[in-house]
Amino acid sequence: MMMVMKKKKHYFRCCEWKWIVLCQLLLANAVCASHQGNPANDLVDIINKNRTAQKLPELNDSPGLGCMALQYVELCKDNCTSNGVVNCKPPEDDFTEVFGPNCGVELPTFGTITGHVVGCQAKYIEPSLAFSHVLVKDSKALSLIRNKSHTEVGVGLVGARKGSFFWCILFSDGQTNSTFVLEDNGEGIKQKNGCFSGSTFPCSSGQRIPVFLNNFMTLALLNIFLLQHLYQTWSVMM
């Protein structure tokens, strides 16, 4: 009788430990999924933290600029060199004649684009790594990020068929909520691929892959824990 009680006590301790680990896994998965919901927004946060660390004002997250940044890399997404350089430079007229209309930016609200940074990587990496290893690799890019004339920022990213990921940051000196305004009460035109900052739409295509894999692994571990739990319950009952 004492032996059975000890086994049951050990069993319940083991199950308690496993349920604690399982809850931690589910919590980590929820945080990760939330973080990767829109990497473009995360990159804007990183840019602003870098600026405020230098006692510079935060930049307004402009969906119009973000969508045009997505349009920029969408056009250039098949032009990534082996050292992570985007070998593509669209004409300036494309911003007003192609990118803006494709996003639904109201033409009278077009402002001045004061700078841009583009980069690409062979695979998807976290926004923090993209910032330091892909977009801001030298003092020139860092100086552009910290330019005092900027007031707005927009980020776009997209995955190419070959697996590469492209990032673009656009800056403007326009007035908040009055330049690069999207039509349809700020909704603009829904994009088929990629992500852009300030968007109310979820990411599409390749940007869902990291979240999907993370969810898949968590569900697989959940099934393993549940199977072990059922097997041990059956063993104790026997």
TORKEVEX-443200 format. One line per field, with one value per residue: residue number from 1; residue in three letters; x, y, z negated of N, C-alpha, C in turn. Coordinates in steps of 0.1 Angstrom, whole numbers. Layout:
# TORKEVEX-443200
k (NUM, ...)
r (ALA, ...)
n_X (X, ...)
n_Y (Y, ...)
n_Z (Z, ...)
ca_X (X, ...)
ca_Y (Y, ...)
ca_Z (Z, ...)
c_X (X, ...)
c_Y (Y, ...)
c_Z (Z, ...)
# end
This chain:
# TORKEVEX-443200
k (1, 2, 3, 4, 5, 6, 7, 8, 9, 10, 11, 12, 13, 14, 15, 16, 17, 18, 19, 20, 21, 22, 23, 24, 25, 26, 27, 28, 29, 30, 31, 32, 33, 34, 35, 36, 37, 38, 39, 40, 41, 42, 43, 44, 45, 46, 47, 48, 49, 50, 51, 52, 53, 54, 55, 56, 57, 58, 59, 60, 61, 62, 63, 64, 65, 66, 67, 68, 69, 70, 71, 72, 73, 74, 75, 76, 77, 78, 79, 80, 81, 82, 83, 84, 85, 86, 87, 88, 89, 90, 91, 92, 93, 94, 95, 96, 97, 98, 99, 100, 101, 102, 103, 104, 105, 106, 107, 108, 109, 110, 111, 112, 113, 114, 115, 116, 117, 118, 119, 120, 121, 122, 123, 124, 125, 126, 127, 128, 129, 130, 131, 132, 133, 134, 135, 136, 137, 138, 139, 140, 141, 142, 143, 144, 145, 146, 147, 148, 149, 150, 151, 152, 153, 154, 155, 156, 157, 158, 159, 160, 161, 162, 163, 164, 165, 166, 167, 168, 169, 170, 171, 172, 173, 174, 175, 176, 177, 178, 179, 180, 181, 182, 183, 184, 185, 186, 187, 188, 189, 190, 191, 192, 193, 194, 195, 196, 197, 198, 199, 200, 201, 202, 203, 204, 205, 206, 207, 208, 209, 210, 211, 212, 213, 214, 215, 216, 217, 218, 219, 220, 221, 222, 223, 224, 225, 226, 227, 228, 229, 230, 231, 232, 233, 234, 235, 236, 237, 238)
r (MET, MET, MET, VAL, MET, LYS, LYS, LYS, LYS, HIS, TYR, PHE, ARG, CYS, CYS, GLU, TRP, LYS, TRP, ILE, VAL, LEU, CYS, GLN, LEU, LEU, LEU, ALA, ASN, ALA, VAL, CYS, ALA, SER, HIS, GLN, GLY, ASN, PRO, ALA, ASN, ASP, LEU, VAL, ASP, ILE, ILE, ASN, LYS, ASN, ARG, THR, ALA, GLN, LYS, LEU, PRO, GLU, LEU, ASN, ASP, SER, PRO, GLY, LEU, GLY, CYS, MET, ALA, LEU, GLN, TYR, VAL, GLU, LEU, CYS, LYS, ASP, ASN, CYS, THR, SER, ASN, GLY, VAL, VAL, ASN, CYS, LYS, PRO, PRO, GLU, ASP, ASP, PHE, THR, GLU, VAL, PHE, GLY, PRO, ASN, CYS, GLY, VAL, GLU, LEU, PRO, THR, PHE, GLY, THR, ILE, THR, GLY, HIS, VAL, VAL, GLY, CYS, GLN, ALA, LYS, TYR, ILE, GLU, PRO, SER, LEU, ALA, PHE, SER, HIS, VAL, LEU, VAL, LYS, ASP, SER, LYS, ALA, LEU, SER, LEU, ILE, ARG, ASN, LYS, SER, HIS, THR, GLU, VAL, GLY, VAL, GLY, LEU, VAL, GLY, ALA, ARG, LYS, GLY, SER, PHE, PHE, TRP, CYS, ILE, LEU, PHE, SER, ASP, GLY, GLN, THR, ASN, SER, THR, PHE, VAL, LEU, GLU, ASP, ASN, GLY, GLU, GLY, ILE, LYS, GLN, LYS, ASN, GLY, CYS, PHE, SER, GLY, SER, THR, PHE, PRO, CYS, SER, SER, GLY, GLN, ARG, ILE, PRO, VAL, PHE, LEU, ASN, ASN, PHE, MET, THR, LEU, ALA, LEU, LEU, ASN, ILE, PHE, LEU, LEU, GLN, HIS, LEU, TYR, GLN, THR, TRP, SER, VAL, MET, MET)
n_X (8, 19, 39, 24, 12, 35, 43, 21, 24, 48, 42, 22, 37, 55, 37, 27, 50, 54, 31, 35, 58, 46, 27, 44, 56, 33, 28, 52, 49, 26, 36, 56, 42, 27, 47, 57, 37, 36, 64, 73, 63, 76, 102, 100, 97, 122, 138, 129, 136, 163, 167, 157, 174, 195, 186, 168, 138, 109, 98, 69, 48, 41, 15, 11, 37, 49, 35, 44, 71, 69, 60, 83, 103, 89, 90, 118, 124, 137, 163, 187, 220, 249, 261, 241, 230, 207, 202, 190, 172, 146, 130, 125, 101, 84, 74, 53, 38, 35, 40, 26, -2, -7, -9, -30, -25, -34, -31, -28, -17, 9, 42, 76, 102, 127, 148, 160, 165, 176, 177, 187, 183, 193, 175, 146, 150, 150, 135, 153, 178, 178, 179, 205, 222, 215, 203, 214, 244, 267, 282, 271, 245, 235, 237, 217, 194, 193, 189, 180, 161, 140, 106, 87, 82, 83, 80, 86, 84, 92, 90, 109, 105, 127, 135, 148, 146, 134, 139, 128, 131, 115, 118, 104, 98, 73, 42, 26, 0, -10, 4, 11, -13, -36, -62, -98, -105, -80, -74, -65, -53, -55, -27, -12, 10, 36, 45, 37, 45, 23, 0, -33, -39, -31, 1, 12, 18, 51, 58, 43, 54, 74, 58, 40, 56, 65, 41, 34, 55, 50, 25, 31, 48, 29, 11, 28, 33, 6, 1, 20, 10, -15, -7, 8, -12, -28, -11, -8, -34, -36)
n_Y (-12, 12, 14, 18, 43, 60, 58, 70, 96, 104, 103, 123, 146, 146, 150, 175, 190, 187, 200, 226, 232, 229, 250, 272, 269, 274, 300, 313, 308, 323, 349, 351, 348, 371, 390, 386, 393, 415, 423, 447, 468, 462, 469, 496, 504, 497, 515, 539, 536, 536, 562, 578, 570, 586, 610, 621, 630, 607, 591, 595, 568, 561, 548, 552, 558, 534, 515, 523, 518, 490, 486, 494, 474, 452, 456, 453, 428, 406, 411, 406, 407, 386, 395, 408, 432, 453, 453, 474, 502, 521, 545, 580, 590, 568, 567, 586, 579, 551, 536, 551, 553, 525, 519, 535, 561, 594, 617, 646, 647, 640, 641, 651, 628, 621, 604, 570, 535, 504, 468, 433, 398, 364, 347, 348, 369, 380, 413, 429, 419, 423, 450, 456, 440, 440, 464, 486, 488, 504, 536, 555, 547, 546, 573, 584, 572, 586, 612, 646, 659, 643, 633, 614, 579, 549, 514, 486, 451, 421, 387, 369, 346, 330, 327, 348, 377, 410, 443, 476, 510, 541, 576, 608, 643, 653, 666, 652, 628, 642, 640, 617, 603, 577, 566, 559, 563, 559, 533, 524, 505, 471, 450, 423, 408, 405, 428, 460, 488, 503, 493, 480, 456, 420, 404, 388, 359, 349, 360, 347, 323, 319, 322, 301, 278, 280, 277, 251, 235, 239, 228, 201, 194, 197, 176, 154, 157, 153, 127, 113, 118, 105, 79, 74, 78, 56, 36, 39, 34, 8)
n_Z (0, -9, 11, 34, 28, 28, 55, 67, 56, 67, 94, 96, 90, 111, 132, 126, 129, 157, 167, 159, 175, 200, 199, 199, 224, 241, 234, 243, 270, 276, 271, 290, 314, 313, 314, 339, 356, 372, 386, 397, 381, 358, 365, 369, 343, 333, 347, 336, 309, 312, 320, 298, 279, 285, 278, 297, 314, 316, 346, 366, 374, 405, 424, 452, 462, 454, 470, 495, 492, 491, 518, 531, 525, 534, 561, 565, 556, 568, 570, 554, 542, 535, 513, 498, 509, 524, 557, 573, 584, 584, 606, 596, 602, 600, 574, 573, 595, 596, 571, 551, 562, 563, 537, 528, 520, 514, 539, 535, 510, 511, 499, 492, 497, 476, 474, 478, 469, 479, 480, 482, 475, 474, 461, 439, 411, 376, 368, 353, 359, 386, 387, 376, 391, 417, 427, 414, 417, 418, 410, 425, 431, 405, 398, 414, 404, 380, 387, 382, 396, 403, 399, 402, 407, 426, 431, 451, 461, 478, 490, 514, 542, 544, 518, 505, 484, 484, 473, 466, 458, 455, 453, 442, 442, 436, 423, 395, 400, 422, 445, 472, 470, 468, 489, 484, 457, 445, 449, 474, 502, 501, 498, 517, 511, 486, 459, 442, 423, 398, 408, 409, 419, 418, 422, 452, 473, 474, 449, 430, 424, 403, 380, 384, 383, 357, 343, 351, 340, 313, 310, 316, 295, 275, 280, 276, 248, 239, 247, 232, 207, 207, 211, 187, 168, 174, 167, 139, 131, 137)
ca_X (0, 28, 46, 14, 11, 48, 43, 12, 29, 59, 34, 15, 48, 59, 26, 27, 62, 51, 21, 42, 66, 36, 21, 55, 57, 22, 30, 62, 44, 17, 44, 63, 32, 23, 58, 59, 25, 40, 78, 76, 60, 87, 114, 98, 99, 137, 143, 126, 144, 177, 167, 155, 187, 204, 178, 161, 123, 104, 92, 55, 47, 31, 11, 13, 51, 52, 30, 53, 83, 66, 60, 97, 110, 82, 96, 132, 127, 145, 177, 195, 233, 253, 265, 230, 228, 196, 208, 178, 169, 134, 130, 118, 87, 76, 67, 40, 31, 33, 39, 15, -15, -9, -12, -41, -21, -41, -21, -26, -10, 23, 52, 90, 109, 140, 158, 156, 175, 171, 186, 181, 190, 190, 164, 140, 156, 142, 137, 165, 190, 177, 183, 219, 230, 211, 200, 224, 257, 278, 279, 262, 231, 231, 235, 205, 184, 193, 188, 171, 150, 129, 95, 79, 89, 75, 88, 80, 93, 85, 98, 109, 103, 140, 137, 154, 137, 138, 135, 129, 127, 114, 117, 98, 97, 60, 34, 19, -14, -14, 12, 10, -26, -42, -77, -108, -103, -67, -72, -57, -55, -49, -15, -13, 22, 45, 40, 42, 42, 11, -11, -44, -40, -21, 11, 8, 28, 63, 59, 35, 61, 80, 47, 34, 65, 65, 29, 35, 64, 44, 14, 37, 52, 17, 6, 37, 30, -7, 2, 27, 1, -25, 0, 11, -25, -32, -1, -11, -47, -34)
ca_Y (0, 24, 15, 24, 57, 66, 58, 80, 109, 107, 105, 136, 156, 145, 156, 189, 196, 188, 210, 239, 234, 231, 264, 281, 268, 281, 315, 317, 308, 335, 362, 351, 350, 385, 398, 384, 396, 425, 427, 461, 476, 460, 476, 510, 505, 497, 528, 550, 534, 541, 577, 583, 568, 598, 622, 626, 627, 596, 594, 590, 556, 565, 537, 555, 556, 520, 508, 526, 510, 476, 486, 495, 461, 443, 458, 449, 416, 395, 417, 406, 402, 376, 402, 414, 445, 453, 458, 479, 516, 526, 560, 588, 592, 557, 570, 593, 573, 537, 532, 558, 548, 511, 518, 543, 573, 605, 625, 660, 646, 636, 650, 649, 616, 627, 593, 556, 525, 491, 457, 420, 387, 351, 341, 357, 371, 389, 427, 435, 414, 429, 464, 457, 432, 441, 478, 496, 481, 513, 549, 563, 543, 550, 588, 586, 568, 596, 625, 654, 665, 633, 634, 603, 567, 538, 502, 475, 439, 411, 376, 365, 332, 323, 326, 360, 387, 424, 453, 490, 521, 554, 587, 620, 655, 658, 668, 640, 626, 651, 636, 603, 598, 566, 567, 550, 565, 554, 518, 522, 493, 459, 444, 408, 402, 412, 436, 473, 494, 511, 486, 473, 443, 411, 400, 377, 351, 344, 364, 339, 311, 318, 320, 288, 268, 281, 271, 237, 229, 239, 218, 188, 192, 196, 162, 145, 158, 147, 112, 108, 120, 95, 66, 73, 76, 42, 27, 40, 28, -7)
ca_Z (0, -9, 24, 44, 25, 33, 69, 71, 53, 77, 106, 96, 91, 125, 141, 122, 136, 171, 170, 158, 187, 211, 199, 204, 239, 247, 232, 252, 283, 277, 272, 302, 324, 313, 319, 354, 363, 383, 383, 401, 370, 349, 370, 366, 328, 331, 352, 327, 297, 315, 320, 285, 271, 289, 275, 309, 313, 323, 359, 368, 382, 416, 433, 466, 465, 453, 482, 507, 490, 496, 532, 535, 524, 543, 575, 565, 549, 575, 573, 541, 545, 525, 500, 492, 515, 534, 570, 580, 581, 592, 609, 586, 607, 596, 562, 575, 606, 594, 557, 544, 567, 560, 522, 525, 514, 520, 546, 530, 497, 513, 493, 496, 491, 472, 474, 478, 467, 484, 478, 484, 468, 480, 454, 429, 398, 368, 371, 346, 367, 399, 384, 374, 400, 431, 431, 408, 416, 417, 403, 434, 429, 391, 398, 421, 394, 369, 393, 375, 404, 405, 389, 404, 412, 431, 434, 459, 463, 487, 493, 528, 545, 542, 504, 500, 478, 487, 463, 471, 448, 462, 443, 448, 432, 437, 410, 390, 404, 433, 457, 476, 465, 476, 491, 477, 442, 440, 452, 486, 510, 495, 506, 518, 505, 477, 447, 441, 409, 396, 415, 402, 425, 414, 432, 461, 480, 466, 435, 421, 423, 390, 370, 387, 378, 343, 338, 354, 330, 300, 310, 316, 281, 267, 283, 269, 233, 236, 249, 220, 196, 208, 209, 173, 161, 176, 160, 125, 129, 138)
c_X (9, 35, 37, 13, 23, 48, 33, 17, 40, 52, 28, 26, 53, 50, 26, 38, 59, 41, 26, 50, 57, 31, 32, 57, 46, 23, 41, 57, 35, 25, 51, 54, 28, 34, 60, 47, 27, 54, 81, 73, 71, 100, 112, 101, 115, 143, 141, 134, 158, 178, 166, 167, 197, 197, 172, 147, 120, 98, 78, 55, 36, 28, 13, 28, 55, 47, 39, 66, 81, 66, 74, 104, 102, 87, 110, 135, 134, 159, 185, 209, 237, 258, 254, 227, 216, 201, 196, 175, 158, 135, 122, 104, 78, 69, 54, 32, 27, 30, 27, 1, -18, -13, -25, -37, -28, -30, -18, -18, 4, 33, 66, 96, 123, 151, 152, 168, 168, 181, 179, 189, 185, 178, 158, 148, 148, 145, 150, 177, 190, 182, 198, 227, 227, 209, 210, 237, 269, 273, 270, 248, 226, 229, 221, 193, 182, 192, 177, 159, 138, 118, 86, 87, 79, 84, 80, 90, 85, 95, 97, 108, 115, 143, 143, 143, 143, 131, 137, 124, 126, 112, 111, 99, 84, 53, 26, 4, -19, -6, 11, -2, -32, -57, -85, -105, -90, -64, -63, -61, -48, -38, -16, -1, 29, 38, 44, 37, 30, -1, -21, -45, -28, -10, 6, 20, 39, 64, 51, 43, 67, 69, 41, 43, 66, 53, 29, 43, 57, 33, 20, 42, 40, 11, 15, 34, 17, -6, 9, 18, -9, -19, 3, -1, -30, -24, -5, -24, -45, -26)
c_Y (13, 26, 22, 39, 65, 68, 69, 94, 113, 110, 119, 148, 157, 152, 171, 197, 198, 198, 224, 242, 237, 245, 274, 281, 275, 296, 320, 318, 320, 348, 362, 354, 365, 394, 397, 387, 405, 430, 441, 470, 475, 468, 491, 513, 506, 510, 539, 549, 539, 556, 583, 581, 579, 611, 629, 622, 614, 600, 588, 579, 559, 553, 539, 553, 541, 512, 511, 519, 496, 476, 487, 481, 450, 444, 452, 435, 404, 400, 418, 400, 392, 383, 411, 429, 444, 461, 463, 493, 521, 541, 567, 589, 580, 559, 576, 586, 558, 533, 538, 553, 533, 509, 526, 556, 585, 615, 639, 659, 642, 646, 647, 637, 621, 616, 579, 547, 511, 480, 444, 409, 374, 344, 351, 357, 381, 404, 433, 431, 421, 444, 465, 450, 434, 456, 488, 490, 491, 527, 557, 560, 547, 565, 591, 583, 580, 611, 633, 659, 655, 635, 621, 591, 557, 526, 492, 463, 429, 399, 372, 350, 324, 321, 339, 369, 401, 434, 467, 500, 534, 565, 599, 631, 661, 659, 655, 639, 635, 649, 621, 597, 588, 569, 558, 551, 559, 539, 516, 510, 482, 453, 429, 402, 411, 420, 451, 479, 502, 505, 480, 459, 433, 409, 389, 370, 346, 348, 356, 326, 309, 315, 306, 277, 268, 274, 256, 229, 228, 229, 204, 185, 190, 181, 152, 145, 151, 132, 106, 108, 108, 81, 64, 71, 62, 33, 27, 33, 13, -11)
c_Z (0, 4, 34, 41, 30, 48, 74, 68, 63, 90, 107, 96, 105, 134, 138, 129, 151, 175, 169, 170, 199, 211, 203, 219, 246, 246, 241, 266, 286, 279, 285, 314, 325, 318, 334, 362, 375, 380, 387, 389, 359, 352, 368, 351, 326, 336, 342, 314, 300, 315, 306, 276, 274, 286, 287, 308, 321, 336, 359, 377, 393, 424, 448, 470, 464, 465, 494, 505, 494, 511, 538, 536, 532, 557, 576, 560, 556, 578, 560, 545, 533, 512, 494, 497, 525, 546, 578, 575, 589, 595, 599, 589, 603, 583, 564, 586, 605, 580, 550, 549, 563, 545, 519, 518, 521, 526, 539, 516, 499, 507, 499, 489, 489, 472, 474, 475, 472, 482, 480, 477, 474, 474, 444, 416, 389, 371, 365, 354, 380, 398, 384, 385, 415, 435, 426, 406, 416, 411, 412, 432, 415, 390, 404, 411, 384, 375, 386, 383, 406, 394, 390, 410, 417, 435, 441, 460, 471, 489, 508, 530, 542, 527, 498, 494, 480, 477, 469, 460, 456, 451, 450, 437, 432, 423, 407, 394, 416, 446, 459, 470, 474, 477, 483, 462, 437, 443, 464, 494, 504, 504, 506, 511, 495, 465, 449, 428, 409, 402, 406, 407, 420, 425, 440, 467, 470, 452, 425, 417, 409, 379, 372, 381, 363, 337, 340, 343, 317, 299, 310, 302, 272, 268, 276, 254, 230, 237, 237, 208, 196, 206, 194, 164, 162, 168, 145, 122, 129, 126)
# end
